[in-house]
């Protein structure tokens, strides 16, 4: 009897959404688990990036289902998969905000499934060299299987798992991601910027911009629009920036008044 016939297949993970982040997840999950993916933009059969494709009922029937979809479409996706989820299924989301997705999943998913809200604090750009040591926030919502999933993320994938609550997550991310993406948007609109005569600090700033400049528009919308704490952070940032601008304008005017006009140089 061959080893393949005596060795049980690993659990199957259903991946709903196969965009850039879905493909990144599949890359790191397939060495350890069987993965099936569904995306409305792809056929329901065949293979993409080493992952078997399936239809929505088939993928939602896996014992673990990961929702790698935009926050804006999460409610629609949750309603679509709800009839196909088996009792005890663990459903995870990977959105950039947590309070809204948690409320959606609790409302739309049947009570016989378990829920773990997660936010990988990295993306395709920042994880180009691997995900080991990268951070992931996890918020256990319903059931106990989420703790086993968190242990898998830490022990097998080598992630730095941060257990938190949805509100605490969103409060921190309003500054961490909200400000990063906001500043990046402004700098991109200021381009072209210098690329040759630069400082190390400027290079690092532009490196950070490069990590998020190609994110899907839905990511920015979720970070700035779906996080309940983001508006207050933006308001404080712009108010402090305006204060600094007024301070600098006052210093410039004061310096000009004190110095007076430049002396007239006369030729003999």
C-alpha positions as CSV (number, residue, x, y, z in Angstrom):
1,X,0.0,0.0,0.0
2,X,1.5,3.4,-1.0
3,X,2.1,6.1,1.6
4,X,-0.5,8.4,-0.1
5,X,-3.2,5.8,0.5
6,X,-2.5,5.5,4.2
7,X,-1.8,9.2,4.9
8,X,-5.0,11.2,5.4
9,X,-5.4,14.3,3.4
10,X,-5.0,17.6,5.3
11,X,-8.1,19.6,6.2
12,X,-9.6,21.6,3.4
13,X,-9.7,25.4,3.5
14,X,-12.2,27.2,1.4
15,X,-11.0,30.6,0.1
16,X,-13.7,33.0,-1.0
17,X,-12.0,35.7,-3.0
18,X,-8.9,35.1,-5.0
19,X,-7.4,38.6,-5.6
20,X,-3.9,39.7,-4.7
21,X,-4.3,38.9,-1.0
22,X,-6.2,35.7,-1.6
23,X,-3.3,34.5,-3.8
24,X,-0.8,35.5,-1.1
25,X,-2.7,33.4,1.5
26,X,-2.9,30.4,-0.8
27,X,0.9,30.5,-1.4
28,X,1.6,30.1,2.3
29,X,-1.3,27.7,3.1
30,X,-1.0,25.2,0.3
31,X,2.3,23.6,1.7
32,X,0.3,22.6,4.8
33,X,-3.4,22.4,3.8
34,X,-5.6,21.7,0.8
35,X,-7.1,24.9,-0.5
36,X,-10.1,25.4,-2.8
37,X,-10.9,28.9,-4.0
38,X,-14.0,30.6,-5.3
39,X,-14.0,34.0,-7.0
40,X,-16.9,35.3,-9.2
41,X,-14.4,36.5,-11.7
42,X,-13.0,33.0,-12.2
43,X,-14.4,29.8,-13.6
44,X,-15.8,27.3,-11.1
45,X,-13.4,24.6,-12.3
46,X,-9.7,24.3,-13.1
47,X,-6.7,25.6,-11.2
48,X,-5.1,29.0,-10.6
49,X,-1.7,29.5,-9.0
50,X,-1.7,25.9,-7.8
51,X,-5.1,26.1,-6.2
52,X,-8.2,24.2,-7.3
53,X,-11.2,26.3,-8.1
54,X,-14.7,25.4,-7.2
55,X,-18.2,26.9,-7.1
56,X,-19.5,28.8,-4.1
57,X,-21.5,25.9,-2.4
58,X,-18.5,23.6,-2.8
59,X,-15.9,26.0,-1.3
60,X,-18.3,27.2,1.4
61,X,-18.7,23.5,2.4
62,X,-15.1,23.3,3.6
63,X,-14.6,22.9,7.4
64,X,-12.7,26.3,7.4
65,X,-13.8,29.2,5.2
66,X,-11.8,32.3,4.7
67,X,-13.5,35.4,3.4
68,X,-10.8,37.4,1.5
69,X,-13.3,39.9,0.1
70,X,-13.7,43.7,0.4
71,X,-15.4,44.9,3.5
72,X,-18.0,46.6,1.3
73,X,-19.2,43.3,-0.1
74,X,-18.9,41.2,3.1
75,X,-22.6,41.3,4.0
76,X,-23.5,40.1,0.5
77,X,-20.9,37.3,0.6
78,X,-21.9,36.2,4.1
79,X,-25.6,35.9,3.1
80,X,-24.6,33.9,0.0
81,X,-22.5,31.3,1.9
82,X,-24.8,31.0,4.9
83,X,-27.0,28.2,3.5
84,X,-23.9,26.1,2.5
85,X,-22.0,26.3,5.8
86,X,-21.9,23.1,7.8
87,X,-22.3,22.9,11.6
88,X,-19.0,23.6,13.3
89,X,-17.5,25.4,10.3
90,X,-14.9,28.1,11.2
91,X,-15.4,31.3,9.2
92,X,-12.6,33.9,9.2
93,X,-12.4,37.3,7.6
94,X,-9.2,39.2,6.8
95,X,-10.5,42.7,6.6
96,X,-8.6,45.9,7.5
97,X,-11.3,46.9,10.1
98,X,-12.9,44.6,12.6
99,X,-15.9,46.1,14.4
100,X,-18.1,46.3,11.2
101,X,-17.1,42.9,9.8
102,X,-17.7,41.3,13.2
103,X,-21.2,42.8,13.4
104,X,-21.9,41.6,9.9
105,X,-20.8,38.0,10.4
106,X,-22.6,37.7,13.7
107,X,-25.8,38.9,12.1
108,X,-25.6,37.1,8.8
109,X,-24.0,33.7,9.6
110,X,-26.1,30.9,11.2
111,X,-25.5,30.2,14.9
112,X,-24.0,26.7,14.2
113,X,-20.8,28.2,12.8
114,X,-17.8,29.6,14.6
115,X,-16.2,33.0,13.8
116,X,-12.7,34.3,14.0
117,X,-12.0,37.9,12.9
118,X,-8.5,38.4,11.7
119,X,-6.4,41.1,10.2
120,X,-3.0,40.2,8.7
121,X,-0.9,43.3,9.3
122,X,0.9,42.9,6.0
123,X,0.1,42.7,2.3
124,X,1.5,41.4,-1.0
125,X,4.1,44.2,-1.1
126,X,5.4,44.1,2.5
127,X,5.4,40.2,2.5
128,X,7.4,39.8,-0.7
129,X,10.2,38.2,1.3
130,X,7.9,35.9,3.3
131,X,5.4,36.2,6.2
132,X,7.4,34.6,9.0
133,X,7.6,37.1,11.8
134,X,4.9,39.3,10.4
135,X,2.0,40.3,12.6
136,X,-1.6,39.2,12.5
137,X,-4.4,40.5,14.8
138,X,-7.0,37.9,15.8
139,X,-10.3,38.6,17.5
140,X,-12.1,35.4,18.7
141,X,-15.8,36.0,18.2
142,X,-17.7,32.7,18.5
143,X,-16.6,29.2,19.4
144,X,-13.3,27.6,20.3
145,X,-11.8,26.5,17.0
146,X,-10.5,30.0,16.4
147,X,-7.9,29.4,19.1
148,X,-6.7,26.4,17.2
149,X,-6.5,28.5,14.0
150,X,-4.5,31.1,15.9
151,X,-2.1,28.4,17.1
152,X,-1.6,27.3,13.5
153,X,-0.8,30.8,12.4
154,X,1.8,31.1,15.2
155,X,3.4,27.6,15.2
156,X,3.2,26.6,11.5
157,X,3.2,29.9,9.6
158,X,5.5,31.6,12.1
159,X,3.3,34.7,12.5
160,X,3.4,37.0,15.5
161,X,-0.2,36.6,16.7
162,X,-1.8,39.5,18.6
163,X,-5.1,38.6,20.3
164,X,-7.3,41.7,20.7
165,X,-10.8,43.0,20.6
166,X,-12.5,44.5,17.5
167,X,-12.8,48.0,19.1
168,X,-9.2,48.0,20.3
169,X,-8.0,46.9,16.9
170,X,-9.9,49.6,15.1
171,X,-8.8,52.3,17.5
172,X,-5.1,51.4,16.9
173,X,-5.5,50.9,13.2
174,X,-7.1,54.3,12.8
175,X,-3.7,55.8,13.4
176,X,-1.4,53.0,12.2
177,X,-3.1,52.4,8.9
178,X,-5.3,55.5,8.6
179,X,-2.4,57.9,8.8
180,X,0.0,55.7,6.7
181,X,-2.5,55.5,3.8
182,X,-3.6,59.1,4.1
183,X,0.0,60.4,3.9
184,X,0.8,58.0,1.1
185,X,-2.2,59.3,-0.9
186,X,-1.1,62.9,-0.5
187,X,2.5,62.1,-1.5
188,X,1.4,60.2,-4.6
189,X,-0.6,63.2,-5.7
190,X,2.5,65.4,-5.2
191,X,4.5,63.3,-7.7
192,X,6.9,63.6,-9.4
193,X,9.1,63.9,-6.4
194,X,12.9,63.8,-6.3
195,X,14.5,60.4,-6.7
196,X,18.2,61.2,-7.0
197,X,19.2,63.7,-4.4
198,X,17.4,62.3,-1.4
199,X,18.0,61.5,2.3
200,X,17.7,58.1,3.9
201,X,14.6,59.3,5.8
202,X,12.9,60.4,2.6
203,X,13.8,57.1,0.9
204,X,12.2,55.2,3.8
205,X,9.1,57.4,3.6
206,X,8.8,56.6,-0.1
207,X,9.4,52.9,0.5
208,X,6.4,53.0,2.8
209,X,4.4,54.7,0.1
210,X,5.4,52.0,-2.3
211,X,4.0,49.3,0.0
212,X,0.5,50.7,-0.2
213,X,0.3,52.7,-3.5
214,X,-1.0,49.7,-5.5
215,X,-3.6,48.6,-2.9
216,X,-7.1,48.2,-4.3
217,X,-9.3,51.3,-3.8
218,X,-11.5,49.2,-1.6
219,X,-8.7,48.8,1.0
220,X,-8.4,52.6,1.3
221,X,-12.1,53.0,1.5
222,X,-12.3,50.4,4.3
223,X,-9.4,51.9,6.3
224,X,-10.7,55.5,6.1
225,X,-14.5,55.0,5.7
226,X,-15.4,51.8,7.6
227,X,-13.2,52.4,10.7
228,X,-15.3,54.3,13.2
229,X,-12.2,55.8,14.8
230,X,-10.6,57.0,11.6
231,X,-12.5,60.4,11.3
232,X,-11.3,61.6,14.6
233,X,-7.7,60.7,13.8
234,X,-7.9,62.5,10.5
235,X,-9.4,65.5,12.1
236,X,-6.7,65.7,14.7
237,X,-4.0,65.2,12.1
238,X,-5.3,68.0,9.8
239,X,-5.8,70.3,12.8
240,X,-2.2,69.9,14.0
241,X,-0.9,70.3,10.4
242,X,-2.9,73.5,10.1
243,X,-1.5,74.7,13.5
244,X,2.0,74.0,12.3
245,X,1.4,75.8,9.0
246,X,0.2,78.9,10.9
247,X,3.3,78.7,13.2
248,X,5.6,78.5,10.2
249,X,3.8,81.3,8.4
250,X,4.1,83.5,11.5
251,X,7.8,82.7,11.8
252,X,8.4,83.5,8.2
253,X,6.6,86.8,8.4
254,X,8.4,87.7,11.7
255,X,11.8,86.9,10.2
256,X,11.1,89.0,7.2
257,X,10.0,92.0,9.2
258,X,13.0,91.8,11.5
259,X,15.6,91.5,8.8
260,X,14.1,94.2,6.5
261,X,14.9,94.4,2.8
262,X,18.3,93.2,1.6
263,X,20.9,95.9,1.4
264,X,21.5,97.6,-1.9
265,X,24.9,96.8,-3.3
266,X,26.4,99.8,-5.1
267,X,29.1,99.7,-7.7
268,X,31.9,102.2,-7.4
